[in-house]
């Protein structure tokens, strides 16, 4: 998972940078629309984190569960995640 872990950490650091910018903008009483645009960047960065994590999960944990005959459990977990989106 080191490759995926590196990608995940990279994307989280991007999100953190965007969030720190949002905080500074609010503290500096910047124009609301500019703050919203930066907030959307945070959300986009976090969405990309989720995508990398889910892709890795499908390739590793889900594939392993299916090989062990635990397809129903694996599909159930994924459906729970999708319902929360």
DSSP file (Angstrom, degrees, kcal/mol; ACC not computed):
  #  RESIDUE AA STRUCTURE BP1 BP2  ACC     N-H-->O    O-->H-N    N-H-->O    O-->H-N    TCO  KAPPA ALPHA  PHI   PSI    X-CA   Y-CA   Z-CA
    1    1 A X     >        0   0    0      0, 0.0     4,-3.9     0, 0.0     5,-0.3   0.000 360.0 360.0 360.0  -2.2    0.0    0.0    0.0
    2    2 A X  H  >  +     0   0    0      1,-0.2     4,-2.7     2,-0.2     5,-0.2   0.888 360.0  50.1 -54.9 -41.8    3.0    2.3    0.1
    3    3 A X  H  > S+     0   0    0      2,-0.2     4,-1.9     1,-0.2    -1,-0.2   0.948 116.4  40.8 -60.9 -48.4    2.2    3.7   -3.3
    4    4 A X  H  > S+     0   0    0      1,-0.2     4,-2.9     2,-0.2    -2,-0.2   0.896 113.3  54.8 -65.7 -40.5   -1.4    4.4   -2.4
    5    5 A X  H  X S+     0   0    0     -4,-3.9     4,-2.7     1,-0.2     5,-0.2   0.910 107.8  49.7 -60.9 -42.1   -0.3    5.6    1.0
    6    6 A X  H  X S+     0   0    0     -4,-2.7     4,-2.3    -5,-0.3    -1,-0.2   0.911 112.1  47.6 -62.0 -43.0    2.0    8.2   -0.6
    7    7 A X  H  X S+     0   0    0     -4,-1.9     4,-2.4     2,-0.2    -2,-0.2   0.911 112.5  49.7 -63.7 -42.6   -0.8    9.3   -2.9
    8    8 A X  H  X S+     0   0    0     -4,-2.9     4,-2.5     1,-0.2    -2,-0.2   0.939 111.9  46.8 -63.0 -48.1   -3.2    9.6    0.0
    9    9 A X  H  X S+     0   0    0     -4,-2.7     4,-2.2     1,-0.2    -1,-0.2   0.897 111.2  52.7 -62.7 -39.6   -0.8   11.6    2.1
   10   10 A X  H  X S+     0   0    0     -4,-2.3     4,-1.8    -5,-0.2    -1,-0.2   0.939 111.8  45.1 -59.9 -47.8    0.0   13.9   -0.8
   11   11 A X  H  X S+     0   0    0     -4,-2.4     4,-2.4     1,-0.2    -2,-0.2   0.876 111.2  53.3 -66.4 -37.5   -3.7   14.6   -1.5
   12   12 A X  H  X S+     0   0    0     -4,-2.5     4,-2.6     1,-0.2    -1,-0.2   0.889 107.6  51.3 -64.8 -37.7   -4.3   15.2    2.3
   13   13 A X  H  X S+     0   0    0     -4,-2.2     4,-2.2     2,-0.2    -1,-0.2   0.866 108.4  51.8 -67.5 -35.2   -1.5   17.7    2.4
   14   14 A X  H  X S+     0   0    0     -4,-1.8     4,-2.2     2,-0.2    -2,-0.2   0.942 111.0  47.7 -62.2 -47.0   -3.0   19.5   -0.5
   15   15 A X  H  X S+     0   0    0     -4,-2.4     4,-2.7     1,-0.2    -2,-0.2   0.904 110.1  52.6 -60.4 -42.0   -6.4   19.6    1.3
   16   16 A X  H  X S+     0   0    0     -4,-2.6     4,-2.8     1,-0.2    -1,-0.2   0.907 107.9  51.3 -61.3 -41.9   -4.7   20.8    4.4
   17   17 A X  H  X S+     0   0    0     -4,-2.2     4,-1.8     2,-0.2    -1,-0.2   0.916 111.3  47.3 -61.4 -43.4   -3.1   23.7    2.5
   18   18 A X  H  X S+     0   0    0     -4,-2.2     4,-2.1     2,-0.2    -2,-0.2   0.912 112.4  49.9 -63.4 -42.2   -6.4   24.7    1.0
   19   19 A X  H  X S+     0   0    0     -4,-2.7     4,-2.5     1,-0.2    -2,-0.2   0.907 107.9  52.5 -65.2 -41.5   -8.0   24.5    4.5
   20   20 A X  H  X S+     0   0    0     -4,-2.8     4,-2.2     1,-0.2    -1,-0.2   0.884 109.0  51.6 -60.3 -37.1   -5.3   26.7    6.0
   21   21 A X  H  X S+     0   0    0     -4,-1.8     4,-2.4     2,-0.2    -2,-0.2   0.909 107.9  51.6 -65.2 -42.2   -5.9   29.2    3.3
   22   22 A X  H  X S+     0   0    0     -4,-2.1     4,-2.5     2,-0.2     5,-0.2   0.928 109.5  50.2 -59.7 -45.5   -9.7   29.2    4.0
   23   23 A X  H  X S+     0   0    0     -4,-2.5     4,-2.7     1,-0.2    -1,-0.2   0.924 111.6  47.4 -60.2 -45.8   -9.0   29.8    7.7
   24   24 A X  H  X S+     0   0    0     -4,-2.2     4,-1.9     1,-0.2    -1,-0.2   0.877 110.7  52.7 -63.6 -37.1   -6.6   32.7    6.9
   25   25 A X  H  <>S+     0   0    0     -4,-2.4     5,-2.6     2,-0.2    -2,-0.2   0.915 111.1  45.8 -65.4 -42.4   -9.2   34.2    4.5
   26   26 A X  H ><5S+     0   0    0     -4,-2.5     3,-1.6     1,-0.2    -2,-0.2   0.934 113.0  50.0 -65.7 -45.4  -11.9   34.1    7.2
   27   27 A X  H 3<5S+     0   0    0     -4,-2.7    -1,-0.2     1,-0.3    -2,-0.2   0.846 111.7  49.7 -60.4 -32.8   -9.6   35.6    9.8
   28   28 A X  T 3<5S-     0   0    0     -4,-1.9    -1,-0.3    -5,-0.2    -2,-0.2   0.315 110.9-122.3 -90.1   8.6   -8.7   38.3    7.3
   29   29 A X  T < 5 +     0   0    0     -3,-1.6    -3,-0.2     1,-0.1     3,-0.1   0.881  48.0 177.0  53.5  43.0  -12.4   39.1    6.5
   30   30 A X      < -     0   0    0     -5,-2.6    -1,-0.1     1,-0.2     5,-0.1  -0.269  43.3 -67.0 -74.3 166.1  -11.8   38.4    2.8
   31   31 A X    >>  -     0   0    0      1,-0.1     4,-1.7     3,-0.1     3,-0.6  -0.275  45.7-129.5 -57.3 130.3  -14.6   38.5    0.3
   32   32 A X  H 3> S+     0   0    0      1,-0.3     4,-2.6     2,-0.2     5,-0.2   0.850 104.7  54.0 -54.3 -43.1  -17.1   35.7    0.9
   33   33 A X  H 3> S+     0   0    0      1,-0.2     4,-2.3     2,-0.2    -1,-0.3   0.882 106.9  52.0 -64.2 -36.6  -17.2   34.4   -2.6
   34   34 A X  H <> S+     0   0    0     -3,-0.6     4,-1.9     2,-0.2    -1,-0.2   0.890 109.7  50.2 -64.4 -37.8  -13.4   34.0   -2.6
   35   35 A X  H  X S+     0   0    0     -4,-1.7     4,-2.6     2,-0.2    -2,-0.2   0.917 109.0  51.3 -64.9 -43.0  -13.7   32.0    0.6
   36   36 A X  H  X S+     0   0    0     -4,-2.6     4,-2.5     1,-0.2    -2,-0.2   0.913 107.6  52.7 -61.3 -42.4  -16.3   29.8   -0.9
   37   37 A X  H  X S+     0   0    0     -4,-2.3     4,-1.4     1,-0.2    -1,-0.2   0.910 111.7  46.0 -59.8 -41.5  -14.1   29.1   -3.9
   38   38 A X  H  X S+     0   0    0     -4,-1.9     4,-1.6     2,-0.2    -1,-0.2   0.882 110.4  53.5 -69.5 -37.4  -11.3   28.1   -1.6
   39   39 A X  H  X S+     0   0    0     -4,-2.6     4,-2.2     1,-0.2    -2,-0.2   0.889 105.6  53.8 -63.0 -39.4  -13.6   25.9    0.5
   40   40 A X  H  X S+     0   0    0     -4,-2.5     4,-2.5     1,-0.2    -1,-0.2   0.854 104.0  56.0 -63.0 -34.1  -14.7   24.2   -2.7
   41   41 A X  H  X S+     0   0    0     -4,-1.4     4,-2.3     2,-0.2    -1,-0.2   0.888 106.1  51.0 -64.3 -38.3  -11.0   23.4   -3.4
   42   42 A X  H  X S+     0   0    0     -4,-1.6     4,-2.4     2,-0.2    -2,-0.2   0.947 111.2  47.6 -61.1 -48.6  -10.8   21.8    0.0
   43   43 A X  H  X S+     0   0    0     -4,-2.2     4,-2.1     1,-0.2    -2,-0.2   0.888 111.6  50.2 -61.9 -40.1  -13.8   19.6   -0.7
   44   44 A X  H  X S+     0   0    0     -4,-2.5     4,-2.0     2,-0.2    -1,-0.2   0.912 109.9  50.5 -64.1 -43.1  -12.5   18.7   -4.1
   45   45 A X  H  X S+     0   0    0     -4,-2.3     4,-1.7     1,-0.2    -2,-0.2   0.903 111.4  48.2 -62.6 -41.4   -9.1   17.7   -2.7
   46   46 A X  H  X S+     0   0    0     -4,-2.4     4,-2.4     1,-0.2    -1,-0.2   0.862 107.6  55.5 -68.1 -35.0  -10.9   15.5    0.0
   47   47 A X  H  X S+     0   0    0     -4,-2.1     4,-2.1     1,-0.2    -1,-0.2   0.907 106.7  50.6 -62.4 -40.5  -13.0   13.9   -2.7
   48   48 A X  H  X S+     0   0    0     -4,-2.0     4,-2.2     2,-0.2    -1,-0.2   0.868 107.4  54.2 -65.6 -35.7   -9.8   12.9   -4.6
   49   49 A X  H  X S+     0   0    0     -4,-1.7     4,-2.6     2,-0.2    -2,-0.2   0.946 108.1  49.6 -60.3 -48.0   -8.5   11.4   -1.3
   50   50 A X  H  X S+     0   0    0     -4,-2.4     4,-3.0     1,-0.2     5,-0.2   0.901 108.8  52.9 -57.7 -42.0  -11.6    9.3   -1.0
   51   51 A X  H  X S+     0   0    0     -4,-2.1     4,-2.4     2,-0.2    -1,-0.2   0.916 110.4  46.4 -62.1 -43.8  -11.2    8.1   -4.6
   52   52 A X  H  X S+     0   0    0     -4,-2.2     4,-2.3     2,-0.2    -1,-0.2   0.919 114.7  47.6 -65.0 -43.3   -7.6    7.0   -4.1
   53   53 A X  H  X S+     0   0    0     -4,-2.6     4,-2.6     2,-0.2    -2,-0.2   0.937 113.8  46.6 -63.6 -46.6   -8.6    5.2   -0.8
   54   54 A X  H  X S+     0   0    0     -4,-3.0     4,-2.6     2,-0.2    -2,-0.2   0.897 111.2  51.6 -65.1 -39.7  -11.6    3.5   -2.3
   55   55 A X  H  X S+     0   0    0     -4,-2.4     4,-2.2    -5,-0.2    -1,-0.2   0.938 112.5  46.0 -61.7 -45.2   -9.6    2.4   -5.4
   56   56 A X  H  X S+     0   0    0     -4,-2.3     4,-1.8     1,-0.2     5,-0.3   0.907 111.4  52.4 -62.9 -41.4   -6.9    0.9   -3.2
   57   57 A X  H  <>S+     0   0    0     -4,-2.6     5,-2.7     1,-0.2     6,-0.4   0.911 109.9  48.6 -61.3 -42.9   -9.5   -0.8   -1.0
   58   58 A X  I  <>S+     0   0    0     -4,-2.6     5,-1.0     1,-0.2    -1,-0.2   0.910 113.0  47.6 -63.1 -42.0  -11.2   -2.4   -4.1
   59   59 A X  I  <5S+     0   0    0     -4,-2.2    -1,-0.2    -5,-0.2    -2,-0.2   0.766 130.0  16.9 -72.0 -25.1   -7.9   -3.6   -5.4
   60   60 A X  I  X5S+     0   0    0     -4,-1.8     4,-2.6    -5,-0.2     5,-0.2   0.778 129.8  28.7-111.8 -76.2   -6.7   -5.1   -2.1
   61   61 A X  I  >5S+     0   0    0     -5,-0.3     4,-2.4     1,-0.2    -3,-0.2   0.902 124.1  44.6 -62.2 -46.2   -9.2   -5.7    0.6
   62   62 A X  I  ><S+     0   0    0     -5,-2.7     4,-2.6     2,-0.2     5,-0.2   0.935 114.0  49.8 -66.7 -44.8  -12.3   -6.3   -1.5
   63   63 A X  H  ><S+     0   0    0     -5,-1.0     4,-2.1    -6,-0.4    -2,-0.2   0.919 112.5  48.2 -59.1 -42.9  -10.4   -8.5   -3.9
   64   64 A X  H  X S+     0   0    0     -4,-2.6     4,-1.6     2,-0.2    -1,-0.2   0.903 110.3  51.6 -63.9 -41.4   -9.1  -10.5   -1.0
   65   65 A X  H  <>S+     0   0    0     -4,-2.4     5,-3.2     1,-0.2     4,-0.2   0.911 109.7  49.3 -62.2 -42.4  -12.5  -10.8    0.6
   66   66 A X  H ><5S+     0   0    0     -4,-2.6     3,-1.6     1,-0.2     5,-0.3   0.914 108.4  53.2 -64.1 -42.0  -14.0  -12.1   -2.7
   67   67 A X  H 3<5S+     0   0    0     -4,-2.1    -1,-0.2     1,-0.3    -2,-0.2   0.827 108.4  51.4 -61.3 -31.2  -11.2  -14.7   -3.0
   68   68 A X  T 3<5S-     0   0    0     -4,-1.6    -1,-0.3    -5,-0.1    -2,-0.2   0.424 123.1-106.9 -85.6   1.8  -12.1  -15.9    0.6
   69   69 A X  T < 5S+     0   0    0     -3,-1.6     3,-0.3    -4,-0.2    -3,-0.2   0.681  86.1 123.4  83.5  17.5  -15.7  -16.2   -0.4
   70   70 A X     >< +     0   0    0     -5,-3.2     4,-2.3     1,-0.2    -4,-0.2  -0.239  22.4 133.8-104.3  43.2  -16.8  -13.1    1.6
   71   71 A X  H  >  +     0   0    0     -5,-0.3     4,-2.9     1,-0.2     5,-0.3   0.903  68.2  53.5 -61.2 -44.9  -18.4  -11.4   -1.4
   72   72 A X  H  > S+     0   0    0     -3,-0.3     4,-2.3     1,-0.2    -1,-0.2   0.906 110.8  46.9 -59.7 -43.1  -21.6  -10.4    0.4
   73   73 A X  H  > S+     0   0    0      2,-0.2     4,-2.3     1,-0.2    -1,-0.2   0.929 113.6  48.0 -63.7 -46.2  -19.7   -8.8    3.2
   74   74 A X  H  X S+     0   0    0     -4,-2.3     4,-2.0     1,-0.2    -2,-0.2   0.916 113.7  46.2 -63.4 -44.1  -17.4   -6.9    0.8
   75   75 A X  H  X S+     0   0    0     -4,-2.9     4,-2.5     1,-0.2    -1,-0.2   0.896 110.6  54.5 -65.9 -39.4  -20.3   -5.7   -1.3
   76   76 A X  H  X S+     0   0    0     -4,-2.3     4,-2.1    -5,-0.3    -2,-0.2   0.908 107.3  49.7 -60.6 -43.6  -22.2   -4.6    1.8
   77   77 A X  H  X S+     0   0    0     -4,-2.3     4,-1.9     1,-0.2    -1,-0.2   0.925 112.2  47.6 -61.1 -44.7  -19.3   -2.5    3.0
   78   78 A X  H  X S+     0   0    0     -4,-2.0     4,-2.5     1,-0.2    -2,-0.2   0.899 110.2  52.0 -65.5 -39.7  -19.0   -0.8   -0.3
   79   79 A X  H  X S+     0   0    0     -4,-2.5     4,-2.2     1,-0.2    -1,-0.2   0.888 106.9  53.9 -64.3 -38.3  -22.7   -0.1   -0.5
   80   80 A X  H  X S+     0   0    0     -4,-2.1     4,-1.1     2,-0.2    -1,-0.2   0.913 109.8  47.9 -60.8 -42.5  -22.6    1.4    3.0
   81   81 A X  H >X S+     0   0    0     -4,-1.9     4,-0.7     1,-0.2     3,-0.7   0.936 111.5  49.6 -64.1 -46.1  -19.9    3.8    1.8
   82   82 A X  H >< S+     0   0    0     -4,-2.5     3,-0.7     1,-0.2    -1,-0.2   0.845 105.8  56.9 -64.3 -33.5  -21.8    4.7   -1.4
   83   83 A X  H 3< S+     0   0    0     -4,-2.2    -1,-0.2     1,-0.2    -2,-0.2   0.797 103.5  54.9 -67.0 -27.4  -25.0    5.4    0.6
   84   84 A X  H <<        0   0    0     -4,-1.1    -1,-0.2    -3,-0.7    -2,-0.2   0.656 360.0 360.0 -79.5 -16.0  -23.1    8.0    2.7
   85   85 A X    <<        0   0    0     -3,-0.7    -1,-0.2    -4,-0.7    -2,-0.1   0.488 360.0 360.0 -71.8 360.0  -22.0   10.0   -0.3
